Amino acid sequence: MRVKIGGKIKNFRTIWMKGKTVRMIDQTKLPYKFEIYDSLDFKQTAEAIKKMIVRGAPAIGVAAGFGIAQAILDAPEDRFEEFLKHAVETLRDTRPTAQNLFWTIDRILKIVIKGKNVSEKKKLAVDEANKIADEDVETCKKIGEYGDKLIKDGDKILTHCNAGALATVDYGTALAPIRFAHYEGKKIFVFVDETRPRCQGSRLTAWELSQEGIEHAIIADNAAGYFMQKGEIDLVIVGADRILSNGLTANKIGTYEKAVLAKENEIPFYVAAPTSSFDLKSKEIPIEKRSQDEILYMFGLNDEGKFSRVRIAPKKSQALNPAFDTTPAKFITSFITEKGILKPKDFRKLFK
Ligand code: MRU
């Protein structure tokens, strides 16, 4: 992704591996500071996923893949299996809703088992983790190309949370079609849901769109209906954390409301996601519950430029904080994937 640093534009991936270190853009610091966080072992990588230094289902998946590679590189020969099992459990225990986390770990373990000795296993793990990261970039490009065809010159698009380059290795899912439409010279405008409580919309999506020079405005989460009623939104594109065979889609809390509102206002509602986010086996989606502090406090830069946290609720009030909700397929116009624009009936024949 393009990042302006000191007046110059540089290209960055969200996450990559250098030697044994996993390097990632620290998303807890954006938009205030652009910083790279270095994770030195699988425990730090698992912590980075939990604390949302890296976030967004595809990026979480890639981080977990690198975490497994780190664990395999560090595993002592005499306790290899035990060490790896502990690393797998630690990484799987970080973010329960993101399907890519489980998909990546299973994919790397299937490859590693083929290694005849520990040094072969190390090489296989690092190569596969890097391959998954590279594939994610290509996948998002394809999502961008397919999704771009759904956007007309002059369209105003609503998006929720951050399903941008920061949530993947590059380009994004929901933001990839928006990027491609912009690169083609289509005049577009993006309504960015603030996305309480962690404000991935106002902190991350707005930052990415600013870096690209894409026209946008942040709106309060409860303002989308107002703009839809006024006929100001032409289409909605969101990402996904997990999609079941019947099309039921988990995405950031608040997505369901936007989908219902879009149907009521006859506005197309698209979910953009790689096939690695599809879970055709499960019947239910586990929903992550996060700390109530994310709702009881707000944080940001104060007027002196200092990072600060303020309580915005009475001292004795409690909060409930489910991080995701689920949207039934009847509210989703289509799914934009790297294999094309799909309906749930297409899933089984396309994803093995
Ligand atoms: O809690 P987060 O920030 O990890 O949630 C992210 C989302 O809900 C994204 O929309 C989703 O992961 C798709 S990202 C391409």
Boltz pocket constraint, residues with backbone or C-beta under 6 A from the ligand:
constraints:
  - pocket:
      binder: B
      contacts: [[A, 55], [A, 56], [A, 57], [A, 58], [A, 160], [A, 161], [A, 162], [A, 163], [A, 164], [A, 167], [A, 168], [A, 172], [A, 173], [A, 174], [A, 200], [A, 238], [A, 239], [A, 240], [A, 241], [A, 251], [A, 252], [A, 253], [A, 272], [A, 323]]
      max_distance: 6.0
